[in-house]
Amino acid sequence: GAVVSQHPSWVICKSGTSVKIECRSLDFQATTMFWYRQFPKQSLMLMATSNEGSKATYEQGVEKDKFLINHASLTLSTLTVTSAHPEDSSFYICSASRQGDTYEQYFGPGTRLTVT
Amino acid sequence: QKEVEQNSGPLSVPEGAIASLNCTYSDRGSQSFFWYRQYSGKSPELIMFIYSNGDKEDGRFTAQLNKASQYVSLLIRDSQPSDSATYLCAVTGDYKLSFGAGTTVTVRA
């Protein structure tokens, strides 16, 4: 149990366009979902935390108008990278926690974004 | 975010040996500690977690926690080539995980 999926697994887009990444918890209800970004040879950096039906909480330095997060249901969160630029190219990973698992997070497989 | 430091790698060990990974954290209020394994191009997968001081064993893996020293470690016994990966230490005291930079382990056949 506790499977998280992401779609797409990889995407290439042109500079200036927007890209939406979906994160779904397949067999549990996710009270909280997290979005991370990982650049090559670096660790995961938390971008934002979202709870169903609430506005996302962004980490310091993350532009909330550029990285739009919507947590419409207990099984789906989306991250939209607006007006993407080459420096936004990265590995985006979501995770989810379920009710009762205070600290454990279940990670999705990640989405590789390349902006040309 | 909380600071999490891991011993710099890469760490190269022969097959069958013990790999020892270390992690220190800055926030004394941290309560839960996780070790993740990440293969290149993949997302992290949980190896084990530890909440209490002492040792916790799971198969070939042993996590050790010393809250007084703000130190957590991971031992991999009988290392296998499939253990070659980057190992991430993560710490939390609330609902957010703070990750270390990771230690890359290479197991030589």
Interface residues (C-beta under 8 A of the other chain):
Chain A: T32 F34 Q42 S43 L44 M45 L46 T49 E59 F91 I93 S97 T102 Y103 E104 Q105 F107 G108 P109 G110 R112
Chain B: Q1 Q31 S32 F34 G41 K42 S43 P44 E45 L46 F49 L88 T92 Y95 K96 L97 S98 F99 G100 A101 G102
